[in-house]
């Protein structure tokens, strides 16, 4: 697979290949790691990283993935067991290891090139060689145009590319990538994979930790961790094949799709289920007969057909299945009264920052009780549009309304009618979980018995009881997101704004979130959501794709996929296929400055 620029990664092939090209780059044998007196973070885990291959590391939040990677990087020692990098301990092989941490670990006030210089100095790269190495890396990552830009002002995808470039300053035989695709759009993730494919062709061994299970399918070998233990090891196809005859696609049901999915997931024989446009996709439990249309009891026109299994299906089954269909949050939520007025409306929203236009002429309406998705690459204008509708940014032009309140004339009333969950954890990390809940109850004008009842309700629903005294900043990511959603829904708003609510969260937790979202929509709540998970876009009633600050496509997910089928000739494209094809089609009709090409 070629890199996006077509350039070779570094041009230092000899340094990239271990002395014995057939020997493992890294060996982990029966390691144990404990923190305090609780359960072990890692319990007897063994792993092999081969040269010239991508080894996948997957598992839910708290499984031990980051701990394992830090041990391999020499940042901590195991309590038991052995770790070998090219035949020696990690601390003696630091010059052979490239490490890209889960969170952006570079210096945001330094430019792209200054970050490269810093890492080159830390790696001891001679200054006489730095210029040539930097040029190769900047070309390889397509960052040459941005080398004078501060790292903090890069898009999410460009930050990840810079992190990869810094990890490759010395062209290490072992590259450790801790969830490099988190918060990155599908196009940037494909570019990252293309770059890594170039590196493995030179003999580098890669360990890729990921929450995106379509990425796990691309790995040569996968290790699945859960609660610190290894529960699967092998090629991804081995796990996929284990459930190949138990995955079905259901269409034509008379119930609305959310009701149909809820009903199906509550069945004892269904392990997992997701929406796919107007269809639902179900995984049937081992030992159960695959139900026919009559057994599902979803209406006389229901059709059941087998559909190809995915690695994600096997992953969910290994972890005991996904959540059931009925949402405790939705059951406890008030019913939002019917209304013919749009719950959310954008009319020509435009926002300029100096000479730069971040969003231009964005328009759409969202009826009560629907989910509307804002999709687009990093830096396209999604978050700007999102913040204008939240009342966090004032539009340069245009207008918007939320729950009937005009954002220009009644911004305070509009904000009071919505629950907001930010893209990054935005609660108070130095306050306890209980203190955050108390604070947001007050912020949403809940007091006395109403506040106590709301806090007790969300504490129970999101299973926060054991964490009430713990500082929010120390929670695992999944519980941070639970707490953020709990704070957003305490006052039972009619409108929810969710900005990448499941970014970095494992697939089981993502399903839990969407079970709640689907249930709330059935109660009449309206949801505006941004996401980089294209399978989540399938849950939306309508989506709009924003690119270079403009809307380039809008409609139901199935309609965009049909449009893509015409564009590409593919009979059954995915939402990710649609995302990429529609952006490529837009590029084909625009000049480099984003203006329409002359006919």
C-alpha positions in Angstrom: 0.0 0.0 0.0 1.5 3.3 -1.0 1.7 6.3 1.3 -0.5 9.3 0.3 2.4 11.2 -1.0 3.9 8.2 -2.8 7.2 8.9 -0.9 9.3 6.3 0.9 9.0 6.6 4.6 12.5 7.5 5.6 14.9 5.9 3.1 16.9 4.2 5.9 15.8 0.6 5.2 18.9 -1.0 6.8 18.2 0.6 10.1 14.6 -0.4 10.0 15.2 -4.1 9.7 16.4 -6.2 12.7 19.6 -8.1 12.3 17.7 -11.4 12.1 14.7 -10.6 9.9 12.9 -13.7 11.0 13.3 -13.2 14.7 10.6 -11.5 16.8 11.0 -7.8 17.4 9.5 -8.1 20.9 8.6 -10.9 23.3 6.4 -10.7 26.3 6.1 -13.7 28.6 3.7 -14.2 31.5 3.8 -10.6 32.7 1.9 -9.4 35.7 1.4 -5.8 36.7 -0.4 -4.6 39.8 -1.3 -1.1 41.1 -2.1 -1.1 44.8 -4.2 -3.9 46.3 -6.9 -4.2 43.6 -7.0 -6.7 40.8 -4.0 -7.0 38.6 -3.9 -4.6 35.6 -2.2 -7.5 33.7 -2.3 -11.1 34.7 -0.1 -13.6 33.0 -0.1 -11.9 29.5 2.2 -13.2 26.7 2.6 -11.6 23.3 4.9 -11.7 20.3 5.5 -8.9 17.8 6.9 -10.1 14.5 8.9 -7.9 12.1 7.2 -6.6 9.0 3.7 -7.2 10.6 1.0 -5.1 12.3 0.1 -6.7 15.6 -3.3 -5.6 16.9 -4.0 -5.0 20.6 -7.8 -4.6 21.4 -10.0 -4.7 24.4 -12.5 -2.6 26.4 -11.6 0.3 28.6 -9.4 -0.8 31.5 -8.4 -4.0 29.8 -4.7 -3.3 30.3 -3.7 -2.2 26.7 -2.0 1.1 27.7 -0.2 -0.6 30.6 1.2 -3.3 28.3 2.4 -0.7 25.8 4.1 1.4 28.5 5.9 -1.7 29.8 7.1 -2.4 26.2 8.2 1.2 25.9 10.3 0.9 29.1 8.2 3.4 31.0 7.4 0.9 33.7 8.5 -2.5 34.8 6.3 -5.6 35.2 6.0 -7.1 38.7 6.4 -10.6 37.2 7.4 -12.1 33.9 9.8 -11.0 31.2 9.9 -8.5 28.3 12.5 -8.6 25.6 13.1 -6.1 22.8 15.5 -7.4 20.2 16.9 -9.8 22.8 17.4 -7.3 25.6 15.3 -5.5 28.2 13.4 -2.4 27.0 15.5 0.1 29.0 18.6 -1.1 27.1 16.8 -0.9 23.7 15.2 2.6 23.9 16.9 3.6 20.7 15.1 0.7 19.0 11.6 1.7 20.1 9.3 4.3 18.6 6.4 5.2 20.9 3.2 7.2 20.1 1.1 7.7 23.3 -2.7 7.6 23.4 -3.0 11.3 24.1 -1.3 13.9 21.9 2.1 14.1 23.7 3.9 16.7 21.7 4.4 20.4 22.5 1.5 22.4 21.3 3.3 25.8 21.5 6.2 24.5 19.3 5.8 24.3 15.5 5.8 21.0 13.6 9.4 21.4 12.7 10.4 22.4 16.2 8.8 19.3 17.6 10.8 17.2 15.1 14.0 18.9 16.2 13.2 18.3 19.9 12.6 14.5 19.3 15.7 14.3 17.1 17.8 15.8 19.9 16.3 13.5 22.5 17.1 10.5 20.2 20.6 11.7 19.7 20.2 12.1 15.9 23.3 13.9 14.7 22.5 17.5 13.6 24.2 16.8 10.2 21.6 14.2 9.5 18.5 16.0 10.9 17.7 18.1 7.8 17.5 15.1 5.4 15.5 13.0 7.9 13.0 15.9 8.5 12.4 16.4 4.8 11.7 12.7 4.3 9.3 12.6 7.3 7.5 15.8 6.3 7.0 14.5 2.8 6.0 11.0 4.1 3.3 12.5 6.4 2.3 15.3 4.0 3.1 17.9 6.6 5.7 19.9 4.7 3.2 22.7 4.0 2.5 23.0 7.8 6.0 22.8 9.3 5.8 26.4 10.7 2.4 25.9 12.2 2.1 25.4 16.0 1.2 21.8 16.8 -1.7 22.9 18.9 -3.3 24.5 15.8 -3.2 21.3 13.7 -6.4 19.2 13.0 -6.7 15.9 14.8 -5.5 14.0 11.8 -2.5 16.1 11.3 -1.6 15.9 15.1 -1.6 12.1 14.8 0.6 12.3 11.7 3.1 14.6 13.5 3.1 12.1 16.5 3.9 9.3 14.1 6.7 11.4 12.5 8.3 12.1 15.8 8.2 8.4 16.8 10.0 7.7 13.5 12.8 10.2 13.8 15.3 7.3 14.4 13.5 4.7 12.2 13.0 2.2 15.0 12.6 -1.6 14.5 9.7 -1.5 16.9 6.8 1.0 16.7 4.3 1.2 19.5 1.0 3.0 18.6 -1.5 3.5 21.4 -4.9 4.1 19.7 -3.5 6.5 17.0 -6.9 6.7 15.3 -8.9 8.1 18.3 -10.8 11.3 17.3 -9.5 11.0 13.7 -11.8 11.0 10.7 -11.9 8.0 8.3 -9.8 9.7 5.6 -7.0 10.5 8.0 -7.2 7.0 9.5 -6.8 5.4 6.1 -3.8 7.7 5.5 -2.2 6.5 8.8 -2.7 2.9 7.8 -1.1 3.6 4.4 1.9 5.0 6.2 2.2 2.1 8.6 1.9 -0.4 5.6 5.0 1.3 4.1 6.8 0.9 7.4 6.0 -2.8 7.7 7.2 -3.3 4.2 10.6 -2.2 5.4 10.6 -4.8 8.2 9.4 -2.6 11.2 7.3 -4.5 13.7 4.2 -2.5 14.7 1.9 -2.9 17.8 -1.3 -1.0 17.1 -3.7 -0.6 19.9 -7.2 0.4 18.7 -10.8 1.0 19.6 -11.8 0.8 15.9 -12.5 -2.9 15.2 -12.5 -2.4 11.4 -8.8 -1.5 12.0 -8.3 -4.7 14.0 -9.4 -6.7 10.9 -6.5 -5.2 9.0 -3.9 -6.5 11.5 -1.9 -9.7 10.8 -2.4 -11.0 14.3 -4.7 -9.8 17.1 -4.5 -10.0 20.9 -7.7 -9.4 22.8 -7.4 -8.3 26.4 -10.2 -8.1 29.0 -9.7 -7.2 32.7 -5.9 -7.7 32.3 -6.2 -11.2 30.9 -5.6 -12.5 27.3 -8.8 -14.0 26.0 -8.0 -14.4 22.3 -4.9 -14.6 20.2 -4.8 -15.3 16.5 -5.5 -13.9 13.0 -8.6 -11.7 13.0 -10.3 -14.1 10.5 -10.2 -16.9 13.2 -12.5 -14.9 15.5 -14.7 -13.8 12.6 -15.2 -17.3 11.3 -16.3 -18.5 14.7 -19.6 -16.6 14.4 -19.9 -16.7 10.6 -23.3 -18.5 10.4 -25.0 -16.6 13.3 -25.2 -13.0 11.9 -28.4 -11.9 10.2 -29.8 -8.8 8.6 -33.5 -8.0 9.2 -35.5 -5.7 6.9 -39.2 -5.0 6.2 -40.4 -4.9 9.8 -43.5 -3.0 10.5 -42.2 -1.4 13.7 -40.0 1.7 13.6 -36.4 0.7 13.5 -35.5 1.8 17.0 -38.4 -0.1 18.4 -37.5 -3.2 16.3 -33.9 -3.1 17.6 -35.0 -2.7 21.2 -37.4 -5.6 20.9 -34.7 -7.8 19.2 -32.0 -7.0 21.7 -34.3 -7.9 24.6 -34.6 -11.5 23.3 -32.5 -14.1 25.2 -31.1 -15.5 22.0 -29.7 -12.2 20.7 -26.1 -11.4 21.8 -25.7 -8.1 19.9 -27.5 -5.9 17.5 -27.0 -2.6 15.6 -28.9 -0.4 13.2 -27.9 -0.3 9.5 -30.0 2.4 8.0 -33.5 1.0 7.7 -32.3 -2.5 8.6 -31.1 -4.1 11.8 -28.1 -6.4 12.1 -28.2 -9.2 14.8 -25.8 -11.7 16.2 -27.4 -14.8 17.5 -26.0 -16.5 20.6 -24.1 -19.8 20.4 -26.4 -22.8 20.8 -29.5 -21.0 19.7 -31.3 -21.6 16.4 -31.2 -18.6 14.0 -34.7 -17.2 14.1 -36.8 -16.8 11.0 -39.1 -13.8 10.4 -42.0 -15.4 12.2 -39.9 -16.1 15.3 -38.7 -12.5 15.5 -42.4 -11.3 15.5 -41.6 -7.9 14.0 -44.4 -7.8 11.5 -45.8 -9.8 8.5 -43.4 -8.3 5.9 -40.2 -8.9 7.9 -37.4 -10.5 5.9 -34.4 -12.3 7.5 -31.2 -13.1 5.5 -27.6 -14.1 6.4 -25.0 -11.3 6.3 -21.2 -11.4 6.4 -19.7 -11.6 9.9 -17.3 -9.0 11.1 -14.4 -9.1 13.6 -16.5 -6.8 15.8 -19.2 -9.5 16.2 -16.7 -12.0 17.5 -15.2 -9.3 19.8 -18.6 -8.5 21.4 -19.4 -12.2 21.9 -16.0 -12.8 23.6 -16.8 -10.0 26.1 -20.2 -11.5 26.9 -22.4 -9.6 24.5 -23.7 -6.1 24.2 -26.3 -4.4 26.4 -29.9 -5.2 26.1 -32.3 -3.0 24.2 -34.3 -1.3 26.9 -32.6 1.9 28.3 -33.0 2.5 32.0 -32.3 6.2 31.3 -35.2 6.4 28.8 -37.6 4.6 31.1 -36.9 7.2 33.8 -37.1 10.2 31.4 -40.1 12.5 30.9 -42.0 12.3 27.6 -41.3 15.3 25.5 -44.6 16.8 24.3 -45.3 16.6 20.5 -44.6 19.6 18.4 -44.8 20.5 14.7 -42.1 23.1 15.1 -38.5 22.1 14.4 -36.5 21.2 17.5 -33.3 22.5 15.9 -33.0 24.8 13.0 -30.0 26.3 11.2 -30.4 29.0 8.6 -27.3 30.0 6.7 -25.0 29.7 9.7 -21.6 31.2 8.8 -18.7 31.9 11.1 -15.5 33.7 10.2 -12.3 34.1 12.2 -10.5 37.0 10.6 -10.0 36.0 6.9 -10.7 32.3 7.6 -14.3 31.0 7.2 -14.8 28.0 9.4 -18.4 27.4 8.5 -20.3 28.8 5.5 -24.1 28.9 4.9 -25.0 25.8 6.8 -28.8 25.1 6.8 -30.9 22.2 8.1 -33.9 21.5 10.3 -34.3 18.6 12.8 -37.9 17.6 13.8 -38.7 16.6 17.3 -37.7 13.0 18.2 -35.0 12.5 15.6 -31.2 12.0 15.6 -29.3 14.3 13.2 -25.6 13.6 12.5 -22.9 16.2 11.6 -20.2 14.3 9.7 -16.9 15.5 8.2 -13.1 15.3 8.3 -11.1 17.0 11.0 -11.2 20.7 10.6 -14.1 20.7 8.2 -16.4 23.0 10.3 -18.5 20.5 12.3 -17.5 21.7 15.7 -17.9 25.3 14.7 -21.4 24.7 13.5 -22.1 22.7 16.6 -20.9 25.5 18.9 -23.0 28.1 17.1 -26.1 26.1 17.7 -25.2 25.6 21.4 -24.8 29.3 21.8 -21.1 29.0 22.5 -20.2 30.9 19.3 -22.0 33.9 17.8 -22.6 33.4 14.1 -21.0 36.0 11.7 -24.1 35.5 9.5 -27.3 33.5 9.6 -29.5 32.3 12.5 -30.4 29.3 14.5 -32.9 28.1 17.0 -33.1 25.3 19.6 -36.5 24.2 21.1 -38.1 27.3 19.6 -35.7 29.7 21.1 -33.8 32.0 18.8 -30.0 31.9 19.5 -29.6 35.6 18.9 -32.5 36.9 21.0 -32.9 34.2 23.6 -29.6 32.4 23.9 -30.0 31.8 27.6 -33.4 30.1 27.2 -32.0 28.0 24.3 -29.1 26.8 26.4 -31.5 25.9 29.2 -33.4 23.7 26.8 -30.5 21.5 25.9 -28.0 19.1 27.4 -24.4 19.4 26.1 -21.7 16.8 26.1 -18.4 18.3 24.8 -15.9 16.5 22.5 -13.2 16.5 25.2 -13.9 15.6 28.9 -15.1 19.0 30.1 -16.1 18.4 33.7 -14.0 19.4 36.7 -11.2 16.8 37.0 -10.2 18.0 40.5 -13.7 17.7 41.8 -15.2 14.3 42.9 -17.9 12.6 40.9 -20.4 13.7 43.6 -19.2 17.3 43.5 -19.6 17.4 39.7 -23.1 16.1 39.9 -24.0 18.7 42.6 -22.4 21.5 40.5 -24.3 20.7 37.3 -27.6 20.2 39.2 -27.2 23.8 40.4 -26.1 25.0 36.9 -29.3 23.5 35.5 -31.4 25.2 38.2 -32.2 22.0 40.1 -32.3 22.4 43.9 -33.6 20.6 47.0 -35.5 17.4 46.5 -35.5 17.8 42.7 -31.6 17.9 42.7 -31.3 15.0 45.1 -33.8 12.9 43.0 -32.0 13.7 39.7 -28.5 12.9 41.2 -29.8 9.6 42.6 -31.4 8.7 39.3 -28.3 9.2 37.1 -26.0 7.7 39.7 -28.0 4.5 39.6 -28.5 4.4 35.9 -24.8 5.0 35.0 -23.5 2.9 37.9 -21.5 5.7 39.4 -22.2 4.8 43.1 -18.8 3.2 43.7 -17.0 6.2 42.2 -18.8 9.2 44.0 -15.8 10.1 46.1 -13.2 9.7 43.3 -11.9 12.7 41.5 -13.5 12.8 38.0 -10.1 13.3 36.3 -8.9 9.9 37.6 -11.8 7.9 36.2 -11.3 5.4 33.3 -12.4 7.0 30.0 -15.7 5.0 29.9 -16.8 6.2 33.3 -15.7 9.8 32.4 -18.1 9.6 29.4 -20.8 8.1 31.6 -20.4 11.0 34.1 -20.5 13.6 31.2 -23.7 12.2 29.8 -25.2 11.9 33.3 -24.5 15.6 33.9 -26.0 16.5 30.4 -29.3 14.7 31.1 -30.0 15.5 34.7 -32.5 18.2 33.9 -34.2 16.0 31.3 -33.8 18.5 28.4 -35.8 18.2 25.2 -32.6 18.5 23.0 -29.2 16.9 23.4 -26.0 18.1 21.8 -23.4 15.3 21.8 -20.0 16.2 20.3 -18.1 12.9 19.5 -19.6 11.3 22.7 -17.9 7.9 22.1 -14.5 9.0 20.9 -11.9 6.6 22.3 -14.6 4.5 24.0 -14.6 0.7 23.4 -17.4 -0.9 21.3 -19.3 -2.3 24.3 -19.5 1.2 25.9 -20.5 2.7 22.6 -23.4 0.4 22.3 -24.5 1.3 25.8 -24.5 5.0 24.9 -26.5 4.4 21.7 -29.0 2.2 23.6 -29.7 5.3 25.8 -29.7 7.7 22.8 -32.2 5.5 20.9 -34.4 5.2 24.0 -34.4 8.9 24.5 -35.3 9.6 20.9 -38.3 7.3 21.4 -39.4 9.6 24.3 -39.3 12.6 21.9 -35.8 13.9 22.7 -34.0 15.4 19.7 -30.3 14.6 19.4 -27.6 16.5 17.4 -24.4 14.3 17.3 -21.0 14.5 15.7 -19.0 11.3 15.2 -16.1 9.7 13.4 -17.6 6.2 13.7 -19.4 5.7 10.5 -21.4 2.8 11.9 -22.8 5.3 14.4 -24.0 7.5 11.6 -26.3 4.6 10.6 -28.3 5.4 13.8 -29.1 8.9 12.6 -32.4 9.7 10.8 -30.6 12.4 8.8 -27.0 13.3 8.3 -25.2 16.2 6.6 -21.6 16.0 5.5 -19.5 19.1 6.0 -16.2 19.6 4.1 -14.1 22.7 3.7 -16.7 24.6 5.8 -19.6 23.8 3.4 -22.3 21.2 3.3 -21.6 18.8 0.4 -24.3 16.1 1.0 -27.4 15.7 3.2 -30.0 13.0 3.7 -30.8 9.7 5.4 -27.8 7.3 5.6 -29.4 4.9 3.1 -29.8 7.7 0.6 -26.1 8.7 0.8 -25.1 5.1 0.4 -27.3 4.8 -2.7 -25.7 8.0 -4.1 -22.3 6.4 -3.4 -23.3 3.2 -5.2 -24.0 5.3 -8.3 -20.7 7.3 -8.0 -18.5 4.2 -7.4 -20.4 1.3 -9.0 -20.1 -0.6 -5.7 -23.4 -2.5 -5.1 -23.4 -2.3 -1.3 -21.2 0.5 0.0 -20.8 1.2 3.7 -21.2 4.6 5.3 -17.4 4.9 5.4 -17.4 4.3 1.7 -20.0 7.0 1.3 -18.0 9.4 3.5 -14.9 9.0 1.4 -16.5 8.9 -2.0 -18.6 12.0 -1.5 -15.5 14.0 -0.3 -13.5 12.8 -3.3 -16.4 13.8 -5.6 -16.4 17.2 -4.0 -12.7 17.6 -4.5 -13.1 16.7 -8.1 -15.4 19.7 -8.6 -13.4 22.2 -6.6 -10.2 24.1 -7.0 -7.5 24.0 -4.3 -9.0 27.1 -2.6 -12.3 25.4 -2.3 -14.2 27.3 -5.0 -16.3 25.6 -7.6 -14.4 24.8 -10.8 -15.6 26.5 -13.9 -17.8 24.4 -16.1 
